Amino acid sequence: MKSAGPILRFGSFELDRDRRRLTRGTARVWISDRHIAMLTEPVSNANAVVLKDTLPRVAWPDIDVNDNTIVQAVKALRGALKSRPNGPVFIETIVGKDYRFNADIESASPAQPLARLEPLLAPHDVFVSGRIALEMLDRNRIALASQDLEAKLTEHPEVATTHIALANVDYLTYESTRIDAAPDVARLEKALRHASRGCELSPHSGDAWGVLGLTRHRSGDTSGGLSAVRKAIDLEPTPFMHYVRLALVSWGDERLVATDRALKRCPELAVAHWLAATVFVARGSFDLALDRLRIGCAL
């Protein structure tokens, strides 16, 4: 069995390169495997200049990425490494394009007792980091999450959470192209496949049924989409996102009720006011629609 390499310590952080884990004290810092690989390069060469061109080779050896991807990834890493708003900036930009890791590094031997559990957790680690990217609704971070999730799916094809996360990623990617001349219908088809598989593997997951409802609805199966989202709420009546999905696939009074229930759980959800306004516009209740739109714009 291969022995584990040393853990690299800096500030309050520990980077376990072999297990692809970053921790702050006893808390796990959830970043993707690609971000771990990218962080490892400057940390392993602390206080030395790391050329920007080397980062894609260590973090994205299998695909081509542009400069913006690197910039966004560095930005995400800087955010993850800040323990407080005015905390240290570990990753410095040199001459506008290269980077340097500014910290004293200590090496330590890794703890072994729980090492055998890591392979069991690995398929779920990427789901957590992918979920964080999804909730930020940032197209660049969602794209990176998609790459990591696809890689994990190859290693663990029967993990329901990975299929569910990919369904959400592919659905959001499709949504971001709907105003284009040629919407990315292939991503919608992928979302539908992953959502269906997620429901098969985890039939009691409200998230699986919820995203299945969205993808069915966008694919033209309006009644099937509505039924799937209603099932998600029957399984999990608490999450606000289920009611947002219900509002998206329903109409009339059901949409209004769904938006009100979403707002009770997430009062600053601007999109819920917009969805309610669409019903009032269709009914000719323009004053009510304007009230809801003003609230949404203020939020």
C-alpha positions as CSV (number, residue, x, y, z in Angstrom):
1,M,0.0,0.0,0.0
2,K,1.3,3.4,-1.0
3,S,2.2,5.6,2.0
4,A,0.5,9.0,2.3
5,G,2.5,12.1,1.5
6,P,2.9,14.9,4.0
7,I,0.2,17.3,5.0
8,L,1.0,20.9,4.2
9,R,0.0,23.4,6.9
10,F,-0.3,27.2,6.5
11,G,-2.1,29.6,8.7
12,S,-5.1,27.8,10.2
13,F,-5.3,25.4,7.2
14,E,-4.1,21.9,6.3
15,L,-3.9,20.6,2.8
16,D,-3.8,16.8,2.4
17,R,-2.7,16.4,-1.2
18,D,-3.1,12.7,-1.4
19,R,-6.7,12.6,0.0
20,R,-7.5,15.9,-1.8
21,R,-8.8,17.5,1.4
22,L,-8.5,21.1,2.7
23,T,-9.4,21.7,6.3
24,R,-9.4,24.8,8.6
25,G,-8.9,23.6,12.1
26,T,-11.3,20.6,12.4
27,A,-13.7,21.9,9.7
28,R,-13.6,20.6,6.1
29,V,-13.4,23.4,3.5
30,W,-15.5,22.1,0.6
31,I,-13.8,22.8,-2.7
32,S,-13.6,20.6,-5.8
33,D,-10.9,18.2,-6.7
34,R,-9.7,20.5,-9.5
35,H,-9.5,23.4,-7.1
36,I,-7.5,21.2,-4.7
37,A,-5.1,20.3,-7.6
38,M,-4.8,23.9,-8.5
39,L,-4.1,25.0,-4.9
40,T,-1.5,22.3,-4.5
41,E,0.8,23.8,-7.1
42,P,1.4,27.2,-5.5
43,V,1.3,25.7,-1.9
44,S,4.0,23.2,-2.9
45,N,6.1,26.0,-4.2
46,A,5.4,28.6,-1.5
47,N,6.9,32.1,-2.0
48,A,8.0,31.2,-5.5
49,V,6.3,32.5,-8.7
50,V,3.9,30.0,-10.3
51,L,3.3,30.7,-14.0
52,K,-0.3,31.0,-14.9
53,D,0.2,28.7,-17.9
54,T,1.1,25.8,-15.5
55,L,-2.2,25.8,-13.7
56,P,-4.4,24.4,-16.5
57,R,-2.0,21.4,-16.8
58,V,-2.3,20.4,-13.2
59,A,-6.0,21.2,-12.6
60,W,-7.5,20.6,-16.1
61,P,-5.2,18.1,-17.9
62,D,-8.1,16.6,-19.8
63,I,-9.7,19.7,-21.2
64,D,-8.8,23.1,-22.6
65,V,-9.7,26.1,-20.4
66,N,-9.4,29.8,-21.1
67,D,-7.8,32.6,-18.9
68,N,-11.2,33.5,-17.4
69,T,-11.6,30.0,-16.0
70,I,-8.2,30.4,-14.2
71,V,-9.1,33.8,-12.9
72,Q,-12.5,32.6,-11.6
73,A,-10.9,29.6,-10.0
74,V,-8.3,31.7,-8.2
75,K,-11.0,34.0,-7.1
76,A,-13.0,31.1,-5.7
77,L,-9.8,29.8,-3.9
78,R,-9.1,33.2,-2.4
79,G,-12.7,33.3,-1.1
80,A,-12.3,29.8,0.4
81,L,-9.1,30.7,2.1
82,K,-10.3,33.8,3.8
83,S,-11.2,33.0,7.4
84,R,-12.6,36.6,7.9
85,P,-13.3,39.5,5.6
86,N,-10.0,41.2,6.3
87,G,-8.1,37.9,6.5
88,P,-4.8,37.2,4.7
89,V,-4.5,37.0,0.9
90,F,-2.6,33.8,0.5
91,I,-2.6,33.8,-3.3
92,E,-0.9,36.9,-4.7
93,T,-1.1,38.0,-8.3
94,I,2.3,38.8,-9.8
95,V,2.7,41.3,-12.7
96,G,-1.0,40.8,-13.5
97,K,-1.0,37.2,-14.6
98,D,1.3,34.9,-12.6
99,Y,0.7,33.8,-8.9
100,R,2.7,33.3,-5.7
101,F,1.6,31.6,-2.5
102,N,2.5,33.9,0.4
103,A,2.7,31.9,3.6
104,D,5.1,29.8,5.7
105,I,4.5,26.1,5.0
106,E,4.9,23.3,7.6
107,S,4.9,19.6,6.8
108,A,3.2,17.0,9.0
109,S,2.5,13.3,8.8
110,P,-1.1,12.5,8.0
111,A,-3.3,10.7,10.5
112,Q,-4.1,7.1,9.4
113,P,-7.1,5.6,11.4
114,L,-9.9,6.9,9.1
115,A,-8.1,6.6,5.8
116,R,-10.0,3.4,4.9
117,L,-13.2,5.4,5.0
118,E,-12.2,8.0,2.4
119,P,-13.1,5.9,-0.6
120,L,-16.6,5.6,0.7
121,L,-16.9,9.3,1.1
122,A,-15.2,10.3,-2.2
123,P,-18.3,10.1,-4.4
124,H,-20.2,12.3,-2.0
125,D,-17.5,14.9,-1.5
126,V,-17.8,16.2,-5.1
127,F,-21.6,16.4,-4.7
128,V,-21.2,18.8,-1.7
129,S,-18.8,21.0,-3.6
130,G,-21.0,20.8,-6.7
131,R,-24.1,21.8,-4.6
132,I,-22.2,24.9,-3.3
133,A,-21.5,26.0,-6.9
134,L,-25.2,25.4,-7.9
135,E,-26.5,27.5,-5.1
136,M,-24.2,30.4,-6.1
137,L,-25.8,30.4,-9.6
138,D,-22.5,31.5,-11.2
139,R,-22.1,30.1,-14.7
140,N,-18.4,29.7,-14.5
141,R,-18.6,27.8,-11.2
142,I,-21.4,25.7,-12.5
143,A,-19.3,24.8,-15.5
144,L,-16.4,23.7,-13.3
145,A,-18.8,21.7,-11.1
146,S,-20.1,19.9,-14.2
147,Q,-16.6,18.8,-15.1
148,D,-15.9,17.4,-11.6
149,L,-19.3,15.7,-11.4
150,E,-18.9,14.0,-14.8
151,A,-15.5,12.7,-13.7
152,K,-16.9,11.3,-10.4
153,L,-19.8,9.7,-12.3
154,T,-17.3,7.7,-14.4
155,E,-15.7,6.4,-11.2
156,H,-19.0,5.9,-9.3
157,P,-21.9,5.5,-11.9
158,E,-24.5,4.3,-9.4
159,V,-24.4,7.2,-6.9
160,A,-27.8,8.9,-7.0
161,T,-26.6,12.2,-5.6
162,T,-24.2,12.7,-8.5
163,H,-26.9,12.1,-11.1
164,I,-29.2,14.5,-9.2
165,A,-26.5,17.2,-9.1
166,L,-25.7,16.7,-12.8
167,A,-29.4,17.0,-13.6
168,N,-29.5,20.4,-11.8
169,V,-26.3,21.5,-13.5
170,D,-27.5,20.5,-17.0
171,Y,-30.9,22.1,-16.4
172,L,-29.4,25.4,-15.3
173,T,-27.0,25.4,-18.2
174,Y,-29.8,24.8,-20.6
175,E,-31.8,27.6,-18.9
176,S,-28.9,30.0,-19.4
177,T,-29.1,29.4,-23.2
178,R,-32.9,29.7,-23.7
179,I,-32.6,33.2,-25.1
180,D,-30.0,32.2,-27.6
181,A,-30.8,31.6,-31.2
182,A,-30.0,27.9,-30.7
183,P,-30.7,26.8,-27.1
184,D,-28.6,23.9,-25.8
185,V,-31.3,21.3,-26.1
186,A,-28.7,18.5,-25.7
187,R,-28.1,19.7,-22.1
188,L,-31.8,19.5,-21.4
189,E,-31.9,16.0,-22.7
190,K,-28.9,15.1,-20.4
191,A,-30.6,16.7,-17.5
192,L,-33.7,14.6,-18.1
193,R,-31.6,11.4,-18.3
194,H,-29.7,12.2,-15.1
195,A,-32.9,13.2,-13.3
196,S,-34.7,10.0,-14.3
197,R,-31.7,7.9,-13.1
198,G,-31.6,9.8,-9.9
199,C,-35.2,9.0,-9.2
200,E,-34.6,5.3,-10.0
201,L,-31.6,5.1,-7.6
202,S,-33.1,7.3,-4.9
203,P,-36.9,7.2,-5.2
204,H,-37.4,9.0,-1.9
205,S,-35.4,12.0,-2.9
206,G,-37.5,15.1,-3.3
207,D,-34.6,16.8,-5.1
208,A,-34.5,14.1,-7.7
209,W,-38.3,14.3,-8.4
210,G,-38.2,18.1,-8.3
211,V,-35.5,18.4,-11.0
212,L,-37.2,15.7,-13.0
213,G,-40.4,17.8,-12.9
214,L,-38.5,20.8,-14.3
215,T,-36.8,18.9,-17.1
216,R,-40.0,17.1,-18.1
217,H,-41.9,20.4,-18.2
218,R,-39.2,22.1,-20.3
219,S,-39.2,19.0,-22.6
220,G,-42.9,19.5,-23.3
221,D,-44.4,17.0,-20.8
222,T,-46.3,19.6,-18.8
223,S,-48.6,17.3,-16.9
224,G,-45.7,14.8,-16.1
225,G,-43.6,17.7,-14.9
226,L,-46.3,19.0,-12.6
227,S,-46.9,15.5,-11.2
228,A,-43.2,15.0,-10.5
229,V,-42.8,18.3,-8.6
230,R,-45.9,17.6,-6.6
231,K,-44.4,14.3,-5.6
232,A,-41.2,16.1,-4.5
233,I,-43.3,18.2,-2.1
234,D,-45.1,15.2,-0.8
235,L,-41.8,13.6,0.0
236,E,-40.1,16.8,1.4
237,P,-42.6,19.5,2.2
238,T,-40.0,21.9,3.8
239,P,-37.4,23.0,1.2
240,F,-38.3,26.3,-0.5
241,M,-36.8,25.2,-3.8
242,H,-39.6,22.6,-4.3
243,Y,-42.1,25.4,-4.2
244,V,-40.1,27.5,-6.6
245,R,-40.1,24.5,-9.0
246,L,-43.9,24.1,-8.5
247,A,-44.4,27.8,-9.4
248,L,-42.3,27.3,-12.5
249,V,-44.3,24.3,-13.8
250,S,-47.8,25.4,-12.6
251,W,-50.1,28.3,-13.4
252,G,-52.9,30.4,-11.9
253,D,-53.8,30.0,-8.2
254,E,-51.4,27.0,-7.8
255,R,-48.5,29.2,-8.9
256,L,-49.6,32.0,-6.5
257,V,-49.9,29.5,-3.6
258,A,-46.5,28.1,-4.4
259,T,-44.8,31.5,-4.5
260,D,-46.3,32.4,-1.2
261,R,-45.0,29.2,0.4
262,A,-41.6,29.8,-1.1
263,L,-41.5,33.3,0.4
264,K,-42.5,32.0,3.8
265,R,-39.4,29.9,3.8
266,C,-37.1,32.4,1.9
267,P,-38.5,35.9,2.4
268,E,-36.0,37.6,0.1
269,L,-36.6,35.4,-2.9
270,A,-37.0,38.0,-5.7
271,V,-37.9,35.4,-8.4
272,A,-41.0,34.4,-6.4
273,H,-42.4,37.9,-6.7
274,W,-41.7,37.8,-10.5
275,L,-43.5,34.5,-10.9
276,A,-46.5,35.8,-9.0
277,A,-46.5,38.9,-11.1
278,T,-46.8,36.9,-14.3
279,V,-50.2,35.5,-13.1
280,F,-51.4,39.0,-12.2
281,V,-50.4,40.3,-15.7
282,A,-52.2,37.5,-17.4
283,R,-55.3,38.3,-15.3
284,G,-55.1,42.0,-16.1
285,S,-54.4,42.9,-12.5
286,F,-51.6,45.3,-13.4
287,D,-51.5,47.2,-10.1
288,L,-50.9,43.9,-8.2
289,A,-48.3,42.9,-10.7
290,L,-46.4,46.2,-10.4
291,D,-46.5,45.9,-6.6
292,R,-44.9,42.4,-6.7
293,L,-42.3,43.5,-9.4
294,R,-41.3,46.5,-7.3
295,I,-40.7,44.3,-4.3
296,G,-38.7,41.9,-6.4
297,C,-36.6,44.7,-7.9
298,A,-35.9,46.1,-4.4
299,L,-34.8,42.6,-3.2
